[in-house]
């Protein structure tokens, strides 16, 4: 099979026995220039993504997102890297889930790796930015886990921080 520009595995690894997960990640890396793996935003989903990340790095791929580095994950035990996407619900979906809202916030863990060169961001926002009058505090993953305070006196950076969201790259 010729290589594809992008291969994805979305909510797939959890459906496989643990022994079958590594061969699937190997197959994805062999058949795509870019590999995107998405799993539920749970501790177990994150563990599968982290194992796939390590395997992709060992296969020579570069991490494009969300990690801005290829080092060990700096999150302490008991925490996991995940993000959220707001998805619309159809009328049928609302009835089936006995839901009233026309949307749901789906939490997910993911990794995107590429065999080409990539310039990672300086950091990735891991939590919702905390905003107070004249100050935004960002929890960032960079070479480690750190908090960055961006105050009003930082001008453009402050405006960018006020508009930043959980999961965004941070320049």
N, C-alpha and C positions, 0 to 999 in steps of 0.2 A: 504494500500500500504506500503511495507517495506521501511524503510529509505534508501536513496541513499547516497553514499559518497559525491557527488556534485550535487546540483541543480542550474540551471541558469535561469535567466529571462533577456534576452537581447533585449532592445528596445521594451519592452512589456508594462511597466507601463503607458507610454504616450498614449497608445491605449485604456486604460481603463478609465471609468469615475472615478473621484476622490474617490467616495464612495467605489469602488471595489478594490482600490489599497491596502489598509491595509489588507483585507482578503487574498489577493494573497501573500503578504509578510509573513503573518502568516502561510499560507499553505507551502511556501518554507521553513520556519524555522522548521515546523513540519516534513518535509519529507527529509531533508538533513543534513548531518553532517557539510558540508560547503555550504554556500549560496553565489552565485555571482550574483549581480544585475548590469547591464550596461544600461545606458541611454545616449542620445545625450549630447555632451559636451557644452550645452547651459545653461543659467541661469535657465530655467524651468526644464531641465533634472537634473541639480545639485540639485534643490529644491526637486525633487522626490527622488533622491538618499539620500539626507540628512534626509528626513522624514523616509525612509526605514532604514537608519542607526540607527536613534533614536529608532525606533520600535524594531530592532534586538537586540540592547543593552538592552532595557527594557525586552526582552524575555530571557535574560541571555546569549546571544551569545557574543563572543569576536571578536573584529575587527582585521582581519589579514592584510588587505590592503584597500586602500592606507594609511588610517589614522594610525599614530603611537600611538594613545591615544584614550580614550573613552570620553574625555571631550568635551565641546562645540567647534564647529569649530571656529578657530581663524581668519578666513578671514573676512575682513571688508565688510559692505554692498556694493553691486555693483560688488564684485568680486566673482568668483566661481571656485571651484576646478575641473580641467579637465586635461586630458592628450591627447596625439596624437599617432596614430599608422599609419604607412605608409602601404597602401594596394595596391596591383597591380590591374590594370584595364585590362580587356580583350579587344580585338578589338571591340567586340559588345558593351561593356560598354563605351568605348571611343566614339563610334558612337552615342549611345543613349544620352550621356551627351554632345555631341559636344565638346569633350575634346581632347587636343593634347598630354598631358602627359600620360605616361604609368602607372601612380600611382596617388593616392590621399592621403592626410593626413586627416584621420578621427579623429575628436575630440570626446572624450567620457568622461563621469563621471561614476564612478563605486564604489562599495563597496563589499568587500569580508569579510564574517563573518563565524565563526566556533563555534561549541559547545565544541570543545576540547581546551586545553591550547595552547597558541601561544606566542612567544617572538617577540614583535614588534621591528622594527628598531628604532634607536635613533631619526631619522627624515626621512622625505620624501622630495625630491627635487620638489618644486612646479613651478618653472620657468626654462627656459633654463639657464644653468650656464653662467655667464658673465666672459669671459677670457680676461685678459690683460697680458702683459709681466710679468711673475713671480707671478701672482696672479689670483685666481679663486674665484668669489663671488657666493655663493649658497643661494637661498631663500628656507628656510626649514620650514616645519610644524613639530613641536615637541609638547611640551606641550603648545606652543603658536607659533606665527609666528615670525621668526627671520632670519637675514642674517648672514652667516658665511663666513669669509674671510680665504682662505687657501693659504698660500704663499709658494714659492719655498723652503723656509727653513724648511717646514714641511715634506719634503722628500716623503715618501710613500703616505701620505695623499694628498699631492699636485698632485702626479701622478694619484691617484684615482679620485681626483676632476676634473682633466683635461679630464679624460675618462668618467666622469659621465654624465648622460643625464636627461632631464626633466622626472620626474616620478620615478626615481631610488630611492631605499632606501639609506640613508646615515648612515654609521656606526656611 
